Amino acid sequence: RSTKGITLKLAGNNHLVPVPRVTDDDLGVLVSVLGQAAFVTGLDLAYNVLTDGGAKTMATFLQENSTLRYLNLMFNDIGTSGAELIAGALHRNESLVHLRMSGNKIGNQGGMFFASMLKINSTLEKLDLGDCDVGLKCLTAIAIALTENKSLKAINLNRPLLSSQQEETTVHIARMLRSNSSLVELHLGKHEMKNFGVERLCEALYENSSLRYLDLSCNNITSDGAKILGELLKTNQTLEILDLNANRIEDVGAIYLSEALLTWNRTLQALSIVSNNITGKGLVALAHTMQFNMQLSHIYIWGNKFDGNTCVEFSDLIAMGRLPLGCTDVAPYKVDGKVFLAELSHGLAKHRYWAPRCTAAAPGAANASLEIVAVSEH
């Protein structure tokens, strides 16, 4: 188990060369070969055309195979019955550490099978169920399962389909965070979360000392929510990454966060406030904070309202080496002696849908998060 195996990359979105997509029939051949190849510990089948038939083949393989540690099935055509088979296989499998199912429309029922699996499996550390059309029942069941599960370290629950505005799911997840001490990374993007939900999460996080990465991107969080988060950051000793991309915290919210980071917090390492309707006032406050808080190493600010002061402040941080270009999403340039900021493509969320398939990019270039939070080898 200690010997480092290889990951076989057969993703269908390799743009350097046109690639045929892997089909259900191909998978049958593939697993028969892999059955003899114990040194293959990772399998990347993202962006192919696998259906429930392929899921059946994969489930059988997972039940019999004891060496696969990483399996990426994101954005295939696996549905509810395929999810049932794969989740069922993980009731007995004891090798798989990281599973990516994102983008397969497994639905609420499919998600329920994974919730049941989490009550039994004690090997899986990372599970990605983002963009899977799961709903209220599934999120509730997963939250309940994670009050007992001691092995899962990271879960992506982005973009569920929620019909209610009551934020019940956030309440359940918050309750889980009070008792869970193994979860390190939690993605709750596109949950239609408002300040009420943020408040429930923060109340729970005062009692939680394991969560290091909290993703609240694409929600309805305003400056009041940012104030609640700022209060949490004053005492929290564990959060290292906070993703507030595509909310609406505005200047007031940015200033609450900058004050908490300036004086109290010394554990947060990465902050994303991309597209939050923040103007120069809030952005300059955060730039000033970075001159004093040396722990805050990554900051992402694109999509806000830059003024001259913002451009100068961030340009200075970059010029003096306080903010390396790999740790932010802006790069300075000059026109007629005036400084402007251009977008650099280094967002926190990049690894979720994109990974450089060639060796041209450094391993950590795609995102900061996995460099900071080492959950498993992938």
N, C-alpha and C positions, 0 to 999 in steps of 0.2 A: 504494500500500500504506500510505502514511503517513496518508492521509485516514481519519478515524474514521468507521466505518460504524455502522449501527444493528443492534440485536438484536431479532429478532421473537419475542415471547413468546406461545406458544400452549400453555402448560402446562395439563394437565387438572385441576389442583388449585387453581384460582383460586376461593377461597371467597367473594369479594365478590359475584360474580354466578354463577349456574349456567352452566356452560359445556359444550357438546357436546364429546365426546372426539374427537380426530383419529384417523381410520381409515386403513387402507392406501390406499383409493380417494382420500380427501382428499389424501393425500401426493402422489399422482400429479399432481393439479391444482396443488398448492402448488409443487412443484419446477419445473413448466413455467413458472410465473410467475416464480419465483426465478431461473431461468436468464437472465431478462432484467434482473434487478435486482442489479447488481454491488455496490450500496451496502449490501445486507444482508450483514453479516459474522458475525452470530450467529443461531442458531436454537434456541429452547428448546421442545422437544416432550415434556417430562417428564410422567409420569402420564397417558399416553394409552393407546390400544389398538392400537398398531402391532405387527405380527407379522413373520415372516420375509419375507412379501410386501412389506411396507413397507420392510424392510431392503434388499431388492433394489433398489427404487426409489431409496432413499437412497444405496446404493453406486454406482449408475450416475451419480447426481448428483455425488457426491464425486469420481468419476473425471473428469468433464467440467468441474466448476465449480472455479474457481481463486480465489474470493474468500472463501468461508466459513472463518472462523477458530475459531468456537466452536459446538459441537453438543452439545446435552443430550438424550439419549434415555433418561434414567433411569426405571426402573419402567414399562416397556412390556412387551410379551409376545414379545420377540425371543429366539429360541432359538439352538441351535448353528449351523444353516445360515445364519441371518441374521448371526451373528457372523463366520462365514467370509467372507461377502460384504463386510461393512463393513471388516474387517481387510484383506481383499484389495484393496479400493479405496485403502486408505492406503499400499499399496506404491508407488502412483504419485502420489497426491495430495501437493501441496507447499504447501498453504495452511493446513490445519487445525492449530491450536495446542492446543486443549483439547477433549477428548472425554469425555463422561460416559455410561457404559454401566451404572452401578450398578442393581441390582434386576432386571436381565434375566437369566433363568435360562439362561445360555449354557453352563454346565457346564464340566467340565475340558477337553473337546475344543475348545469355543468359545474358552476362554482360551488354548489352545495356538496358535490362529490369531493372537491378539494378540501372543503371545510372538514368533512368527516375524516379524510385522510390525515389531516393535521392532528387529529386526536389520537392517531395510532402510530404514525411514522415518527421516528426519533433521530433520523439522519439528515433530513433535508434542512439546509441552512438559508437558501435564498429561493423565493418563489415570486414569479412575475405574472400577475393576473390583470395587468393594465389593458384597457381597451378590449375587454372580453365580454362586454354587455352584462356584467353581473348586476344584481339589484339589491334591494333592502334586505331580503331574507338571507342572501348569501353573505353580505357584509356582516350582518348580525351573527351568523353562524361562525364565520371566521374569527370575529372578535371573541366569541365564547370559547372557541377551540384554543385560541392563543392565550387564554387565561391559564390553561393547563400545560400547553406545549412548552417544552424547555429548550428546544434545539433550534427553532427558526430564528435567524438573525436579521433577515431583510425581507420585506414584502412590498410589492407594488400593487396598489389597488386603484390606480388612476382611472378616471372616466367610467364610473359605474352608470347605470341608467336608474336615476332616482325620480320617482313621480311626486314625492312629498317634499314640502319645504320645511319640515319640522326638525331636520337634522338629527333624527333618531340614530342614524348610523354613527355619526360623530360621537354621540353620547355613549354608545356601546364601545366604540374604540377607545374612548377616554377611560371608561371603566376598566377595560382590559389593561391599559397602560399603568394603572395604579398597582396591579399585581404582577404584571409580566416583568421579568428581569433579564430576559435574553435578547429581546428585540433591539437591534442597533440602528436599523434603517427602515423608515416608514414613508411611503408615498401616498398622499391623499389629494392628488391633483384633480381638478374638475369635479369636486364633490358638492358644488354649489354652497360651499361653507361660508357662513357669515360670521360676524363678531361673536355671536352666541356660541357657535361651535368652537371658535378659537379659545374662548374663555373656558369651556369644558375641558379642552385638551390641556390648556396651561395649568388648570387646577390639578389635573392628574400628573402633569410633569413635575410639579413640586415634589411629588412622592416617588417619581421614577428616576433611577440613577444609571440607566443603561443606554437610553436612546441617544444616538450621536448625530443622526441625519434625519431631519424633518422636512418633508416636501409638501408645501401647501400651495403650490403654483396653480394658477388659473382658477381662483376662487373669488368670492365677493368680500374680501377682507379690506376694511377701510382703516383710517388712522386710529380709530378706537381699538381695533384688533391689534394694530401695531403697538399701541400703548400697553395692552395686556401682555404681549410678547416681550416688550421692553422690560416690564416689571419682572417677568419670569427670568430673563437673561441676567438680571441683577444678582440673582441667587443661584441660578442653575450652573452646575459645574461639569456637565457632560455634553451638552449639545455642541457639535463642531460645525455642522452645516445646516443653514436655514435657507430654504428656497421659497421666496415670496413672489417669484416671477408672475407677471400678469395678474396682479391684484390692483387695488386702488388706495395705497396707503398715503400717497401725496406727501407734501413737505412736512406736515405735522407728524405723520407716522415715521418718516425718515429721521426726523429730529429726535423723537422718542427713542428710536433704536440707536442713534449715534450717541445719545447721552448715556444709555445703559452700557454701551461698548467702550465709551471714553473712560468712565470712572470705575465701573464695577466688574464687568465681565472680562475674563481673560482666558476663556476656553473656546469661544466661537472662532473658527478658522475661515469659513466661507459664507458669504452672504450674497444672495441674488435678489435684486430689487428691480429687475428688468421690467419695463413697461408698467410703471406704477403711477404715472402722471406726476412725477416729482420734478420740480424746477431747480434752478441753480441753488436756491436757499438750502434745500434738503441735501442736495448732492455735495455741496461745499462742506456742510456740517460733517458728512461721512468722510470726506477727504481729510478734514482736520483730525477726525478721530483716528484715522490710520497713521497719522504722524506720532501718536502717543501709544496706541494699542498695537503692539508688535505681533500679537498672536493672530490678528485678523490678516490672513495672507491672501485670500481670494475674494474679489468683489466684482459683481457683474451689474452694469448700470445702463446698458443700451436700451433704447426705446423710451427714455424719459426726455424732458425738455431742457436740453443743454443750453446754457448761456456762456458768455465769454469767460466768466470766473470758473465755471465747471471745467471748461477745456484747459485753462491754465493750471488749475489745482491738480487735475489728474495727470496732465502732461508732466508736471513737476514730480509727482509721486513716481511716475515711470522713469523719468530722466535720472532721478537720484537713486534708482535701483530699489526703492521701497516696494514698488509694485511691478514685478516682472510681467512681460507681455503674456506669458503662459498662464497667468493668474487672473486675467481680466478679459473683458470682451471689447475693449476699445484700444485704439492706437492713435497717437497724435500725429498730425501733419500740419504744415504751415502754408498759408496762401497770403501773399503780400504782408509778411511779417506777423500775421495773426494766427493763433493756434486754433485748430479744430480737432474733433475726434471722429475717427472712422470706426466702423464696426469690425471687430475681430471675431472670428467664429470659434469662441471657446466657452460655450454655455454649459451650465451644470447638467442639463438634461440630454446632452448629445449622445451619451452612450446608450440611451434607451432605444433609439431607433437606428442609430448609425454607428458603424465601427469601420475604421479604415481597413480594407481587405488586403491592402498591400503593405509592404514593410516601410514605406516612405515616412509614415507618421510615427513619432515616438510612442511607446505604449501608453503613456499618460496624457498624450495630447488631446485625446477625444473628450476628456472631462476631468475635472478636478476631484470629483467625489470619490471615485474608487481608489485614488491615490491616498486620500486621507483616511477613508474607512476601508481597511483591508478585511473583507468578510470571508472570502475564500480565494483560491488562486485565480478565479475568473471574475 
